[in-house]
Amino acid sequence: MAENTPPAVTNDPFRQIRRATVSDAIVDQLRGLITDGTLKPGDRLPSERELCKRFDVGRTSVREALKPLITMGILVGRGGSGTFVAAESGQYQKPLRWGLLGGMPGDLQNQDDLVETRHMLETNAAHWAALRATAENLAAIEATVQGMAEYLDDPAKFQEFDANFHFEIARAAQNKMLYRLINVIRGQIQTWIGERLALSPDRADILSRTSLEQHREIFAAIRSGDGDAARRAMDNHIQTATADLKKIAK
């Protein structure tokens, strides 16, 4: 073996770079490793020297590739400790939040934009979930509905199961990009819902019971494989929930 040839690494997820645009190829590969879960939030990347060996590229190319990923918030550089996958970057939440949701949850225009975007994404997610859900997907969605029913008197737990219900529907749609987008949107929506319910805790019980029944209707439509019915049920839920929350805010 030549003196400068790096040792072979068994099952090494990093591939040697042979493209002309070396830094772009490194960016693409790192993003792919994060997207497919090979590199998880909080994971530490190999050292700069080790990356050079495993990509078979020079140090300048590695540095040029890491800079935009750090700028976008996908990676985090910690002086003296190394470079890490950002806590939220597994779903690209930070750059997506910057690009799609500029503004604070309390901004009225931003609230309307959030609801409109949620409507576009989640009604279609319900439609595709009805057509594509596996038995495992259906079981996961049903478990969230059961959790909501169990924690009707615990707003925090109820909202957690509520959010997971929508995440599982997005997962059942079998579209990774749609799931990522809804993951971002739901985080903002949950913040808004929490703020509104805090203004009127006496209404929380009524809203929770109404929401539970609507979630049951959505799940029934998905389980039956009726995409149009699932879309209508989700549309009704979003419209009703939005109207109720806006009443509280007045």
C-alpha positions as CSV (number, residue, x, y, z in Angstrom):
1,M,0.0,0.0,0.0
2,A,1.3,3.4,-1.0
3,E,2.4,5.7,1.9
4,N,-0.3,8.3,1.3
5,T,-3.1,5.9,0.6
6,P,-5.7,5.9,3.4
7,P,-6.6,2.6,5.0
8,A,-9.8,0.9,3.8
9,V,-12.7,1.4,6.1
10,T,-15.3,-1.4,6.4
11,N,-18.9,-0.2,5.6
12,D,-17.6,3.4,5.4
13,P,-20.6,5.6,4.4
14,F,-18.2,8.3,3.0
15,R,-17.3,7.8,-0.6
16,Q,-14.3,9.1,-2.4
17,I,-15.0,12.1,-4.5
18,R,-14.3,11.9,-8.3
19,R,-16.3,14.9,-9.6
20,A,-14.9,18.1,-10.9
21,T,-16.9,20.3,-8.5
22,V,-15.4,18.7,-5.5
23,S,-16.8,20.9,-2.7
24,D,-20.3,20.6,-4.2
25,A,-20.0,16.9,-4.3
26,I,-19.0,16.8,-0.6
27,V,-22.0,19.0,0.3
28,D,-24.3,16.7,-1.6
29,Q,-22.9,13.6,0.1
30,L,-23.1,15.1,3.6
31,R,-26.7,16.2,3.0
32,G,-27.6,12.8,1.8
33,L,-26.1,11.1,4.8
34,I,-28.1,13.4,7.1
35,T,-31.3,13.0,5.1
36,D,-31.2,9.2,5.2
37,G,-30.3,9.1,8.9
38,T,-26.7,7.8,8.6
39,L,-25.6,11.0,10.3
40,K,-28.1,11.9,13.0
41,P,-28.7,15.2,14.9
42,G,-26.0,15.7,17.4
43,D,-23.5,13.3,15.7
44,R,-19.9,14.6,15.5
45,L,-18.3,14.5,12.0
46,P,-14.9,13.0,11.5
47,S,-12.0,15.4,11.9
48,E,-11.1,17.6,8.9
49,R,-8.0,15.5,8.3
50,E,-10.1,12.3,8.5
51,L,-12.7,13.7,6.1
52,C,-9.9,14.5,3.6
53,K,-8.8,10.9,3.7
54,R,-12.2,9.4,3.4
55,F,-13.4,11.7,0.6
56,D,-9.9,11.5,-1.0
57,V,-9.8,15.3,-1.4
58,G,-7.8,18.2,-0.2
59,R,-8.3,20.2,2.9
60,T,-9.5,23.3,1.0
61,S,-12.3,21.4,-0.6
62,V,-13.5,20.1,2.8
63,R,-13.5,23.5,4.3
64,E,-15.4,25.0,1.3
65,A,-18.0,22.3,1.7
66,L,-18.5,22.7,5.4
67,K,-18.9,26.5,5.3
68,P,-22.4,26.6,3.6
69,L,-23.7,23.7,5.6
70,I,-22.8,25.6,8.8
71,T,-24.2,28.9,7.5
72,M,-27.5,27.1,6.8
73,G,-27.6,25.6,10.2
74,I,-27.4,22.0,9.0
75,L,-24.0,21.7,10.7
76,V,-22.6,23.4,13.9
77,G,-19.0,24.2,14.4
78,R,-17.8,24.1,18.0
79,G,-14.3,25.5,18.6
80,G,-12.0,22.9,20.0
81,S,-14.7,20.1,19.8
82,G,-15.3,19.7,16.1
83,T,-18.2,19.9,13.7
84,F,-21.6,18.4,14.6
85,V,-24.9,17.7,12.9
86,A,-27.3,20.4,14.2
87,A,-30.0,19.2,16.6
88,E,-32.8,20.1,14.1
89,S,-31.0,19.5,10.9
90,G,-32.2,15.9,10.4
91,Q,-35.3,17.4,8.8
92,Y,-33.7,20.6,7.6
93,Q,-36.0,22.5,10.0
94,K,-33.8,25.5,10.5
95,P,-33.2,26.5,6.9
96,L,-36.8,25.7,6.0
97,R,-38.0,27.8,8.8
98,W,-35.9,30.7,7.7
99,G,-37.0,30.4,4.1
100,L,-40.7,29.6,4.6
101,L,-41.7,31.0,7.9
102,G,-39.9,34.3,8.5
103,G,-41.5,36.1,11.4
104,M,-42.8,35.3,14.8
105,P,-45.8,33.1,15.6
106,G,-47.5,36.1,17.2
107,D,-47.6,38.1,13.9
108,L,-51.1,38.0,12.5
109,Q,-50.1,37.8,8.9
110,N,-47.7,35.0,9.7
111,Q,-50.5,33.2,11.5
112,D,-52.7,33.4,8.4
113,D,-49.8,32.3,6.2
114,L,-49.2,29.3,8.5
115,V,-52.8,28.2,8.4
116,E,-53.0,28.5,4.7
117,T,-49.8,26.6,4.2
118,R,-51.0,24.0,6.7
119,H,-54.2,23.6,4.8
120,M,-52.4,23.0,1.5
121,L,-50.0,20.5,2.9
122,E,-52.1,18.5,5.4
123,T,-55.3,18.1,3.3
124,N,-53.2,16.5,0.6
125,A,-51.2,14.5,3.1
126,A,-54.5,13.0,4.4
127,H,-55.6,12.2,0.8
128,W,-52.3,10.3,0.0
129,A,-52.2,8.6,3.4
130,A,-55.6,7.1,2.6
131,L,-54.3,5.7,-0.6
132,R,-50.8,4.7,0.6
133,A,-50.9,3.9,4.3
134,T,-49.5,0.6,5.4
135,A,-50.8,-1.5,8.2
136,E,-48.0,-0.1,10.4
137,N,-48.9,3.4,9.4
138,L,-52.5,2.9,10.4
139,A,-51.6,1.4,13.7
140,A,-49.4,4.4,14.5
141,I,-52.1,6.9,13.6
142,E,-54.7,5.0,15.6
143,A,-52.3,5.0,18.6
144,T,-52.2,8.8,18.6
145,V,-56.0,9.0,18.5
146,Q,-56.1,6.7,21.5
147,G,-53.5,8.9,23.3
148,M,-55.6,12.0,22.6
149,A,-58.7,10.3,24.2
150,E,-56.7,9.2,27.2
151,Y,-55.3,12.7,27.9
152,L,-58.3,14.9,27.3
153,D,-57.7,16.4,30.7
154,D,-54.0,17.0,30.2
155,P,-53.6,19.8,27.5
156,A,-49.9,19.4,27.2
157,K,-50.1,15.6,26.6
158,F,-53.2,16.0,24.4
159,Q,-51.4,18.5,22.1
160,E,-48.4,16.1,21.9
161,F,-50.5,13.3,20.6
162,D,-52.4,15.7,18.4
163,A,-49.1,16.8,16.8
164,N,-48.0,13.2,16.4
165,F,-51.3,12.3,14.7
166,H,-50.5,14.8,11.9
167,F,-46.9,13.6,11.7
168,E,-48.0,10.0,11.3
169,I,-50.4,11.0,8.6
170,A,-47.6,12.8,6.8
171,R,-45.4,9.7,7.2
172,A,-48.2,7.5,5.8
173,A,-48.4,9.7,2.7
174,Q,-45.0,8.1,1.8
175,N,-43.5,11.4,0.6
176,K,-40.3,12.4,2.5
177,M,-40.4,16.1,1.4
178,L,-44.0,16.5,2.4
179,Y,-43.2,15.0,5.8
180,R,-40.3,17.4,6.3
181,L,-42.4,20.4,5.4
182,I,-45.3,19.4,7.7
183,N,-42.8,18.8,10.5
184,V,-41.7,22.4,10.2
185,I,-45.3,23.8,9.9
186,R,-46.6,21.8,12.8
187,G,-43.9,23.1,15.2
188,Q,-45.1,26.7,14.4
189,I,-48.8,25.8,14.6
190,Q,-48.3,24.1,18.0
191,T,-46.7,27.3,19.4
192,W,-49.7,29.3,18.1
193,I,-52.2,26.9,19.5
194,G,-50.5,26.9,22.9
195,E,-50.6,30.7,23.0
196,R,-54.3,30.9,22.1
197,L,-55.4,28.2,24.6
198,A,-53.4,30.0,27.4
199,L,-55.6,33.0,26.8
200,S,-58.8,31.0,27.5
201,P,-58.1,27.8,29.5
202,D,-61.9,27.4,30.2
203,R,-62.3,26.7,26.4
204,A,-59.6,24.1,26.3
205,D,-61.8,21.2,27.2
206,I,-64.5,22.0,24.6
207,L,-61.9,22.5,21.9
208,S,-60.1,19.2,22.8
209,R,-63.3,17.2,22.6
210,T,-64.3,18.6,19.3
211,S,-60.7,18.1,18.0
212,L,-60.8,14.4,19.1
213,E,-64.0,13.7,17.2
214,Q,-62.6,15.3,14.1
215,H,-59.4,13.4,14.4
216,R,-61.4,10.2,14.6
217,E,-63.3,11.1,11.4
218,I,-60.0,11.8,9.6
219,F,-58.6,8.4,10.7
220,A,-61.7,6.6,9.7
221,A,-61.5,8.0,6.2
222,I,-57.8,7.1,5.9
223,R,-58.4,3.6,7.2
224,S,-61.2,3.1,4.7
225,G,-58.9,4.1,1.9
226,D,-61.1,7.0,0.8
227,G,-58.7,9.8,-0.3
228,D,-61.4,12.4,-1.0
229,A,-63.2,11.8,2.3
230,A,-59.9,12.1,4.1
231,R,-59.1,15.4,2.4
232,R,-62.6,16.7,3.3
233,A,-62.3,15.6,6.9
234,M,-58.9,17.2,7.3
235,D,-60.2,20.4,5.6
236,N,-63.1,20.5,8.1
237,H,-60.8,20.0,11.1
238,I,-58.4,22.8,10.0
239,Q,-61.1,25.2,9.2
240,T,-63.0,24.6,12.5
241,A,-59.9,24.7,14.7
242,T,-58.7,27.9,13.1
243,A,-62.0,29.6,13.5
244,D,-62.2,28.6,17.2
245,L,-58.7,29.7,17.9
246,K,-59.3,33.1,16.3
247,K,-62.4,33.6,18.4
248,I,-60.2,33.1,21.5
249,A,-57.7,35.6,20.3
250,K,-60.3,38.4,19.9
